[in-house]
């Protein structure tokens, strides 16, 4: 059922190319991070961190900033997470006063503290509830309404039913992470399930899950028939990835990134994400969360990750970066993560700990 064009969606940076999108990641995809991504090569679309919707909720000020002060030149979709249609509609009414490209519904967050509230990936257990929510949101959103989902909760028993609902309620864009909620980030990505979604819905589908490089993006598109790719954690690791994807799609040489380039990225990210009043040690700790991903492509033994985790001050952190990234600065930064280098000691932690929920 896939359309031949992206009719109704914002134009891509290169007309006719597959769509690229930065995945919504909690505590990551704020205004500062979007600006850093744009510096190295913006995606076609940005998605905000999810706005929590409940009885007392109001759109979080820092997320609204990523919409109102967006100067990247690329459209931003506002993502919601919640299950009460009245509160969701109320939040949408507020968001429509801001320059959003559209509203996105989170049906994929796999963090236990999220799905236990029956929101995010937890809703995948209840197709009837999803039917009600999609209907209400489609009625409340006059423009683009999009959905990001996983392929099921513990299994794919409801997958076809939910895809039918996506088609029935005329969702404009569907992003599919090819794992179940219970698989978290452990399993291989089921790209065949994404290909199945492409055949079952009328809207463009973005493939999501372990798209680690531009060649991998091209392979996933060829395998799934998807209209584009959504990339999350691998964009933290490699902010050049969207630029590289456009080069790959155009049949051009893909930009080679060096360790010296990565040193520039670390410094830019450090100062862009620094918040006034936050102690230096706390900001260094936050940087380590980004660098856990960056370090996957620095060296095959994870020495950079081990050393940077010991840093307590900015001076110590930058000394580690200089030692590992400038000593042999023209060495290539690996396009794919080294297989034995793990980004996080615990992939099953809560969103505040994983730093990248639902990518």
N, C-alpha and C positions, 0 to 999 in steps of 0.2 A: 503493500500500500504506500510505500515511500514516494513522496512527490519528487519531481525532477528539479525543483527550485526551492529556495528558502523564502518563498513568497510571504510577505507580512512581517518577517523578522528583520532586525537591523542589518544593514549591509555589512559584509565582511571586509576586512582591510584590503584583500585582493579579490576583486569580483570573480565569481565562479569557483573559488577554492572551497574546500571543506571548511566548516566552522571550527574554530578553536575557542575554548572557554576555560577560564580558571575556575576550578571547583570551589564551592563555598567551604571554608574551613574555619572552625571555631577558634577564636583567639589568633587567627592568622590573617584572614583576608579583610583587613581594615584599610583605611585610606592610605596610610604610610606604605603598607605592603603593595597595594595596587600601584602606587606611584613608582616604587622600585621596579616592579614588573614592567611597567610602561617604559622605563628608562632602557631596559635591555631588550624590549620587544614585546609589546602588549599582546594579549589574546584579543580575539574579536569581541568576546563578551566577558564581563566580570559578573560574579554573583556574590552578594554579601554573606557574611556570617549569618546564621539564622537568628531571626528576631523571635524571642520566646513570647508566645501568646497565651494568656490565661486571664482570669477574672480581673486582676489588678494591674495587668501589664500595660505599658506604654512603650512605643518604639524606643529602643536604647539610643541615647544621644550620640554615642560614638559611631554607631552603625549609620544613623542618619547623616553624620558628617561624611561618611564614605560615599554617600549619594549626593548630598548638597554641594560638597566641595570637590567633587570628582573633576579633575582637570587632566585626565589621561587621554581624553578624546575618544574613549570607548564607552559603550552603554553599560549600565549597571542594573542588574535584576535584583530585587529585594526578596530574600528568602524568608519564609515563615515556617515555624514549627509549632504545632498545636492541634487540638482536636475538637474544640468547641466552635461551631459555625458562627454563633453570634459574636464571639470575641474575635474570630478571624476576620469577619466582615467589618467589624469596628476598626481593626488595625489597617485593613486595606483602605478604608475611607481616609484614614490619616495619611497613608503612604501615597495615595493618589495626588496629594498636594505637593509632592516632591518629584524631582525629575528622574523618575525610575523608567527603565525600559520595559518592565513588566513585573509580575508577581510570580514567585516560584514557591512551590510547596515541597517541604522536606518529608519524604517517605522512605528515608534510607539510613538515618543516623543509627549506627550499631552500638553506641555506648549503653551499657546496662542501665545507668542512672537516667538515661533518656527514654529508652524503650519501655522501662518499667512504669513510666507515666502514661503509657499507651500513646505516645507521640513518636514522630520520626519513623524509624523502622518498626516500632511496635505496632503501628497501624496495619502493617502488611498481614497481620493475623485476622483482620476484620474487613473483608471486601465490602460488606454492607455499609459499614461506617465510612469507608473511602468513597463509596457511591454518593452518600449524603454530602460529604465534604467537597468533593469535586463539583457536584451540582451547585452548591452554594457559592463556591469561589468563582466558578465560571459565570454565575449570574452577577457577582459583585465586581468582577474585573472587566471593564469595558475594552481594555487593550489586550496585551499579550499575557497569557496565563500558562506557566510552564510547571513541570513536575520533575523532581529528581528522586529516583527510587532504586532500591536493590531488587533482586529477583525473587525474594521471598523472605520469610522470617527464619524458620528452621529448615524449610524445604520449599519447593516451587509449586506446591499444590494449588495456590491461589493466583499464580502468575498470569495465566491466560485470562482469568476473570478480571484481574486488575487492568490488564492491557485493553480488554474490551471496554472497560469504564473510561480509560484514557481516551479512547477513540470516540465513545459516545458523548463525552462531555467536551469534546472539541478542544482538547489541550493543544497548545500551539507548538510546544517543543518538549521532548521527553529525554532526560538524561538517565541512562541506566548503568549502574555499577554492577558488574557481572558476578556478584557474590551474594549469598544470603546474609542476613543480619548475623546469624550465629557463626558464620564463617569468618566474620570480622575481616582481618587482613591476612589470615593464615593460608587460605587455600589458593590454588590456581584460579585465575579469573575465567569464568565460563563465557567466553566470547560467543559461543553458539547460542547462548540464551539472549545475548544482545542482538544477534542476527535474527533470532526468532521475533523479537520485539519489532524489528524493522519491517517484518512481513505482516504484523498484526495491527499496527496503528497507522493513522493517516498523516501524522505530523512528522517532521524531521526528528531523528534520534541521534543523541550524542553518546558515543561509547566512552565508558569511564572504568578505570581500574588498571593499575600497573602499566600505564602508558609512559614508559620511561625515557623514550627518545623519539626523535623525528622518524627514523626508519621503523620503529615499533608502531608509531601512529599510522604510518602508511600501510603497514601489514594489517593492523586491526581494521582499518577502513576497508581494505580489500577483502578481508575475511567476513566482516559483518554487514557490509553495505550501508553502514551508518553515514549520516550526513556530516559528521564531524566528531571531534574528540573533546572530552573534558578532562583536564589534568589538574591534580591537586598536589600531593606530596612531592612529586617529581619536579614540580615548578619551584618548590622551596629549594630543592637541591640544585636545580639548574634553571635560573631565570631567563636564559636564552632559548628555552625549549620552544616557545611559540614562534619566535623568529625562525628557528631551525625548521620547524614544521612547515612554515610557508615556503622556505627554500626547498625542502624535500618535495612538497606538493608540486612546485613549479619545475622540478627536475634540475635545480641549480645546486652547486656545491654547498654543502651545509657548513655553517660557520664553525670553525675550530676554536674551542675555548681553552685557554691556558690556565695554569695555576695562578699566574700573576693576575689574570682577569678575575679569578675567583677572589683573590685578595681585595681587589677593588670592590667587588660585590659585598664582601663581608663588612668592609668599612662603610659603604653606602647604607647598607641595611642597619648597621649599628646606630648611626646617627639619625636615620630616617625614623626609626621605631623608638627612639629614646623619648621618654615622657618626663616633663618637668616635675620635680618633686619625688620621683622614684629613685631610691638609693642606687648607687653605682652597682653594688653587688647584686641587687635584684635584677637590674637590667642585664648584667652579664649572665645571670641564670637564664633569663629569657632568651638571650642570644644562643645559649647552648642548645636550646630546643630546635632552633633553625639549623645550627651547625651539625647536629646529629644527622640531619639529612644530607647537608653539603658534604660532610666527611665520607659519605658512601662512595664518592667518586674521586677522592683525593689520593688515596693509596690503598693497595689491595689488602693491607694488614690492619687497617683501622687505627694506625698510630696517631693520626691527627685527632681522631675522636677521643682517644684515651688521654692525650695531652691537654686538649682544650677543656675537657671535663674537670681538670684539676685547677683551672684558672679561677681566681676569685675577684680580680680587678680587671679593669679595661686594659691596663698596661700589660698584665700577664696574658690576657687573651690575645692581644695584638702581637705580643712576642711569639706566642705559639703559631699564629698565622704567618708571621714573617719567616719563622724557621721552616715551616712546612710548605708554604706557598710561594715564597720568594727565593729560597735557596736554589731552586731549579724552576724558576718562574715560567720558562717557555715549554715546560713539559705539559702534555695534553691532560686536561681534565676529562676523565672518562665519561663518554656520553651516557653509558649505562652504569648503574651501581655495581661495584665489585661484589661478586656473589657471596662472599663470606663476611661482608661488613654489614652489620645490623644497625639500623638507624636508632632503635630504641631498645632499652633493656626489657620493656614490657609493652607489647602491642595491644594488650587487653585493658589498659588503664582507662579511666574516665576521660572525657574530653579535655578537661583542664590539664590533665597529665599528658595525654597523647598529643595535644597541641594541634591536632589535625583531624577533627571528627568528620566522617562521611566524605572521604575523598575517593 
